[in-house]
Amino acid sequence: MPKGVSIQVIRRLPRYYRFLTELEAQGVDKISSTKLASVMSSTASQIRQDLNCFGGFGQQGYGYSVPVLREEIGKILGLDHIHRTVLIGAGNLGRAIATHLNFEQLGFKLTAIFEKDEKLVGTMLRGIKVMPDEEIERYARENDVDTAVLAMPKDAVEKMIDKLYAIGIRNYWNFSHYDIAKQYDDVIVENVHLSDSLMTLCYRINEKKYQT
């Protein structure tokens, strides 16, 4: 991957991939940057600038091959590599994540689920038997786990992160509000703050209200 690509460009790539997947499913074989921009509510210049960071992929007078561009963006995102992943937290949030996300199509293989609540241990989720969280260390070492999805409260992550780091897990999809990167600066973390997103929606609703 080229060096110096901004995180803003990287964060737009999944959106390109999603729209291209939908277009391919509709039988669209090729598309211009102008048409793609219209579909995505973006601009043609923005799309060309983003894709030029990785080589461009388009042909003058032809545009982009939808299946080829989708495949290339998938490779850039690393979707052709599978990361062995565990989910920690089988409560309401954890169940929603496990049930509704197709990890395998997104570069990850969910191999185990762990939970502290004894009432949930032993239940089945996504065809996986929920295990007690004290088994995480053994399982991660025996199965080369490199990624953890943290669907737990902030205080639970704070108590567990040292253990996870010690067994070699360096990649986190973090739904708690605990700042893992502040404690370990060599980890890769994607923080998901649902409350922040909801507050942003609230702001935008109120802003529109005051403009009318």
Sine and cosine of phi, psi and omega as CSV:
sin_phi,cos_phi,sin_psi,cos_psi,sin_omega,cos_omega
0.00,0.00,0.69,-0.72,-0.01,-1.00
-0.87,0.50,0.59,-0.80,0.04,-1.00
-0.98,0.18,0.43,-0.90,0.10,-1.00
0.99,0.12,0.10,0.99,0.06,-1.00
-0.96,0.29,0.78,-0.62,-0.09,-1.00
-0.94,0.35,0.44,-0.90,0.02,-1.00
-0.91,0.42,-0.47,0.88,0.03,-1.00
-0.90,0.45,-0.65,0.76,0.05,-1.00
-0.91,0.41,-0.72,0.70,0.00,-1.00
-0.85,0.53,-0.64,0.77,-0.04,-1.00
-0.94,0.33,-0.32,0.95,0.05,-1.00
-1.00,0.08,-0.35,0.94,-0.05,-1.00
-0.86,0.51,-0.69,0.73,0.03,-1.00
-0.86,0.51,-0.54,0.84,0.02,-1.00
-0.93,0.37,-0.68,0.74,0.09,-1.00
-0.85,0.53,-0.73,0.69,-0.04,-1.00
-0.87,0.49,-0.67,0.74,-0.03,-1.00
-0.91,0.42,-0.72,0.69,-0.01,-1.00
-0.92,0.39,-0.64,0.77,0.03,-1.00
-0.90,0.43,-0.59,0.81,0.07,-1.00
-0.88,0.47,-0.68,0.74,0.02,-1.00
-0.92,0.40,-0.65,0.76,0.01,-1.00
-0.91,0.42,-0.67,0.75,0.01,-1.00
-0.90,0.44,-0.64,0.77,0.02,-1.00
-0.90,0.44,-0.45,0.89,0.02,-1.00
-1.00,0.09,-0.04,1.00,0.02,-1.00
1.00,0.04,0.21,0.98,0.04,-1.00
-0.97,0.23,0.82,-0.57,-0.09,-1.00
-0.99,-0.13,-0.58,0.81,0.01,-1.00
-0.62,-0.78,0.38,-0.93,-0.06,-1.00
-0.40,-0.92,0.59,-0.81,0.05,-1.00
-1.00,0.10,0.31,-0.95,0.04,-1.00
-0.90,0.44,-0.54,0.84,0.01,-1.00
-0.91,0.40,-0.71,0.70,0.00,-1.00
-0.93,0.37,-0.66,0.75,0.03,-1.00
-0.89,0.46,-0.64,0.77,0.03,-1.00
-0.89,0.46,-0.63,0.78,0.01,-1.00
-0.91,0.42,-0.67,0.74,0.01,-1.00
-0.89,0.45,-0.62,0.79,-0.10,-0.99
-1.00,-0.08,0.01,1.00,-0.08,-1.00
0.83,0.56,0.72,0.69,0.02,-1.00
-0.83,-0.56,-0.38,-0.92,0.08,-1.00
-0.81,-0.59,0.50,-0.87,-0.01,-1.00
-0.88,0.47,-0.62,0.79,-0.01,-1.00
-0.92,0.40,-0.61,0.79,0.04,-1.00
-0.90,0.44,-0.70,0.72,0.01,-1.00
-0.89,0.45,-0.71,0.70,-0.01,-1.00
-0.90,0.44,-0.67,0.75,0.02,-1.00
-0.88,0.47,-0.70,0.71,-0.02,-1.00
-0.89,0.46,-0.75,0.66,-0.07,-1.00
-0.95,0.32,-0.48,0.88,0.04,-1.00
-0.92,0.40,-0.34,0.94,0.08,-1.00
-0.89,0.46,-0.37,0.93,-0.08,-1.00
-0.87,-0.50,0.16,0.99,0.06,-1.00
0.85,-0.52,-0.19,0.98,0.09,-1.00
1.00,-0.09,-0.90,0.44,0.07,-1.00
0.97,0.24,-0.23,0.97,-0.04,-1.00
-1.00,-0.09,0.26,-0.97,0.07,-1.00
-0.83,-0.56,0.76,-0.65,-0.02,-1.00
-0.87,0.50,0.75,-0.66,-0.01,-1.00
1.00,0.08,-0.16,0.99,-0.02,-1.00
-0.88,-0.47,-0.64,0.77,-0.09,-1.00
1.00,-0.06,-0.61,-0.79,-0.05,-1.00
-0.91,-0.42,0.65,-0.76,0.20,-0.98
-0.97,0.23,0.88,-0.48,-0.07,-1.00
-0.86,0.51,-0.77,0.64,-0.02,-1.00
-0.92,0.40,-0.59,0.81,0.00,-1.00
-0.93,0.36,-0.71,0.71,-0.01,-1.00
-0.90,0.43,-0.66,0.75,0.04,-1.00
-0.86,0.50,-0.70,0.71,-0.01,-1.00
-0.90,0.43,-0.67,0.74,-0.02,-1.00
-0.92,0.40,-0.66,0.75,0.03,-1.00
-0.91,0.41,-0.61,0.79,0.08,-1.00
-0.86,0.51,-0.65,0.76,0.03,-1.00
-0.93,0.38,-0.66,0.75,0.03,-1.00
-0.86,0.51,-0.67,0.74,0.01,-1.00
-0.96,0.29,-0.24,0.97,0.01,-1.00
0.99,0.11,0.38,0.93,-0.05,-1.00
-0.95,0.32,-0.22,0.98,0.05,-1.00
-1.00,0.07,0.01,1.00,0.10,-0.99
-0.94,-0.34,0.65,-0.76,-0.02,-1.00
-0.95,-0.31,0.82,-0.58,0.04,-1.00
-0.98,-0.21,0.81,-0.59,-0.01,-1.00
-0.96,0.27,0.84,-0.54,-0.24,-0.97
-0.79,-0.61,0.57,-0.82,0.13,-0.99
-0.86,-0.51,0.52,-0.85,0.08,-1.00
-0.96,-0.27,0.79,-0.61,0.03,-1.00
-0.92,-0.40,0.93,-0.37,-0.08,-1.00
0.89,-0.46,0.95,-0.30,-0.05,-1.00
-0.92,-0.39,0.43,0.90,0.07,-1.00
-0.97,0.23,-0.36,-0.93,-0.07,-1.00
-0.85,0.53,-0.72,0.70,-0.01,-1.00
-0.92,0.40,-0.73,0.69,0.00,-1.00
-0.87,0.49,-0.64,0.77,0.01,-1.00
-0.91,0.42,-0.65,0.76,0.02,-1.00
-0.89,0.45,-0.69,0.73,0.01,-1.00
-0.89,0.46,-0.73,0.68,-0.04,-1.00
-0.92,0.40,-0.59,0.81,-0.11,-0.99
-0.98,0.20,-0.62,0.79,-0.22,-0.98
-0.97,-0.25,-0.10,0.99,-0.01,-1.00
-0.96,-0.27,0.72,-0.69,0.09,-1.00
-1.00,-0.04,1.00,0.08,-0.09,-1.00
-0.83,0.55,-0.66,0.75,-0.11,-0.99
-0.88,0.47,-0.51,0.86,0.02,-1.00
-0.99,0.13,-0.12,0.99,-0.07,-1.00
-0.91,-0.41,0.23,0.97,0.09,-1.00
1.00,-0.08,0.18,0.98,-0.05,-1.00
-0.72,-0.69,0.49,-0.87,0.10,-0.99
-0.85,-0.52,0.93,-0.36,0.02,-1.00
-0.97,0.24,0.92,-0.39,-0.11,-0.99
-0.96,-0.29,-0.35,0.94,-0.04,-1.00
-0.38,-0.92,0.42,-0.91,0.03,-1.00
-0.76,-0.65,0.70,-0.71,-0.04,-1.00
-0.82,-0.57,0.51,-0.86,-0.05,-1.00
-0.47,-0.88,0.57,-0.82,0.02,-1.00
-1.00,0.09,-0.58,0.82,-0.05,-1.00
-0.93,0.37,0.88,-0.47,-0.04,-1.00
-0.89,0.46,-0.43,0.91,0.00,-1.00
-0.93,0.36,-0.42,0.91,-0.03,-1.00
-0.99,-0.10,-0.37,0.93,0.02,-1.00
-0.90,0.44,0.74,-0.67,0.00,-1.00
0.99,-0.11,-0.24,0.97,0.06,-1.00
-0.97,0.23,0.29,-0.96,-0.01,-1.00
-0.98,-0.21,0.69,-0.72,0.02,-1.00
-0.61,-0.79,0.87,-0.49,-0.05,-1.00
0.86,0.52,0.50,0.86,-0.02,-1.00
0.97,0.22,0.21,0.98,-0.02,-1.00
-0.89,-0.45,0.73,-0.69,0.03,-1.00
-0.98,0.18,0.83,-0.56,-0.01,-1.00
-0.93,0.37,0.78,-0.63,-0.03,-1.00
-0.96,-0.29,0.41,-0.91,0.07,-1.00
-0.92,0.40,0.58,-0.81,-0.12,-0.99
-0.92,0.40,-0.29,0.96,0.03,-1.00
-0.95,0.32,-0.16,0.99,0.03,-1.00
-1.00,-0.03,0.03,1.00,-0.07,-1.00
-0.87,0.49,-0.73,0.68,-0.06,-1.00
-0.85,0.53,-0.76,0.65,-0.02,-1.00
-0.88,0.48,-0.73,0.68,-0.07,-1.00
-0.90,0.44,-0.71,0.70,-0.06,-1.00
-0.89,0.46,-0.65,0.76,0.00,-1.00
-0.93,0.36,-0.63,0.78,-0.05,-1.00
-0.97,0.23,-0.33,0.94,-0.13,-0.99
-0.85,-0.53,0.25,0.97,0.08,-1.00
0.80,0.60,0.72,0.69,0.03,-1.00
-0.95,0.30,0.73,-0.68,0.03,-1.00
-0.86,-0.52,-0.11,0.99,-0.07,-1.00
-0.67,-0.74,0.61,-0.79,0.04,-1.00
-0.77,-0.64,0.70,-0.71,0.15,-0.99
-0.99,-0.13,0.85,-0.53,-0.10,-0.99
-0.96,-0.28,0.99,-0.16,0.02,-1.00
-0.95,-0.31,0.84,0.54,-0.09,-1.00
-0.74,-0.67,0.28,-0.96,0.09,-1.00
-0.91,0.42,0.32,-0.95,-0.03,-1.00
-0.83,0.56,-0.71,0.71,-0.06,-1.00
-0.92,0.39,-0.52,0.85,0.03,-1.00
-0.94,0.35,-0.63,0.78,0.04,-1.00
-0.91,0.41,-0.66,0.75,0.01,-1.00
-0.85,0.52,-0.62,0.79,-0.01,-1.00
-0.97,0.24,-0.44,0.90,-0.13,-0.99
-0.98,-0.19,-0.34,0.94,-0.19,-0.98
-0.89,0.46,-0.59,0.81,0.02,-1.00
-0.88,0.47,-0.64,0.77,0.02,-1.00
-0.91,0.42,-0.71,0.70,-0.01,-1.00
-0.89,0.45,-0.66,0.75,0.00,-1.00
-0.92,0.40,-0.64,0.77,-0.04,-1.00
-0.90,0.43,-0.49,0.87,-0.01,-1.00
-1.00,-0.02,0.12,0.99,0.16,-0.99
0.99,-0.13,0.11,0.99,0.04,-1.00
-0.98,0.17,0.85,-0.52,-0.10,-1.00
-0.87,-0.50,-0.04,1.00,-0.06,-1.00
-0.84,-0.54,0.76,-0.65,-0.11,-0.99
-0.67,-0.74,0.73,-0.68,0.24,-0.97
-0.97,-0.24,0.96,-0.28,-0.29,-0.96
-0.94,-0.34,0.93,-0.38,0.02,-1.00
-0.99,-0.10,-0.01,1.00,0.07,-1.00
-1.00,0.04,0.06,-1.00,0.06,-1.00
-0.98,-0.19,0.28,0.96,0.00,-1.00
-0.99,0.12,0.73,-0.68,-0.06,-1.00
-1.00,0.05,1.00,0.01,-0.03,-1.00
-0.92,0.39,-0.66,0.75,-0.07,-1.00
-0.90,0.44,-0.46,0.89,0.03,-1.00
-0.93,0.37,-0.52,0.86,0.00,-1.00
-1.00,0.07,-0.64,0.77,-0.01,-1.00
-0.77,-0.64,0.95,-0.30,-0.12,-0.99
-0.99,0.15,-0.01,1.00,0.00,-1.00
-0.97,-0.25,0.17,0.99,0.02,-1.00
-1.00,-0.04,0.34,-0.94,0.12,-0.99
-0.95,-0.32,0.85,-0.52,-0.09,-1.00
-0.76,-0.65,0.73,-0.68,0.22,-0.98
-0.93,-0.37,0.94,-0.35,-0.01,-1.00
-1.00,0.00,0.75,-0.66,0.03,-1.00
-0.90,-0.44,0.93,-0.36,0.00,-1.00
-0.94,-0.34,0.99,-0.10,-0.04,-1.00
-0.89,0.46,-0.59,0.81,-0.01,-1.00
-0.92,0.39,-0.58,0.81,0.05,-1.00
-0.89,0.46,-0.68,0.73,0.01,-1.00
-0.90,0.44,-0.65,0.76,0.00,-1.00
-0.92,0.38,-0.63,0.77,0.04,-1.00
-0.91,0.41,-0.58,0.82,0.07,-1.00
-0.90,0.44,-0.66,0.75,0.07,-1.00
-0.87,0.49,-0.68,0.73,0.02,-1.00
-0.86,0.51,-0.70,0.72,0.02,-1.00
-0.87,0.49,-0.73,0.69,-0.06,-1.00
-0.91,0.41,-0.60,0.80,0.05,-1.00
-0.90,0.44,-0.73,0.68,-0.02,-1.00
-0.92,0.38,-0.60,0.80,0.02,-1.00
-0.88,0.48,-0.70,0.71,0.01,-1.00
-0.90,0.43,-0.61,0.79,-0.01,-1.00
-0.88,0.48,-0.67,0.74,-0.05,-1.00
-0.98,0.21,-0.27,0.96,0.01,-1.00
-1.00,0.07,-0.25,0.97,-0.05,-1.00
-0.98,-0.18,0.00,0.00,0.00,0.00
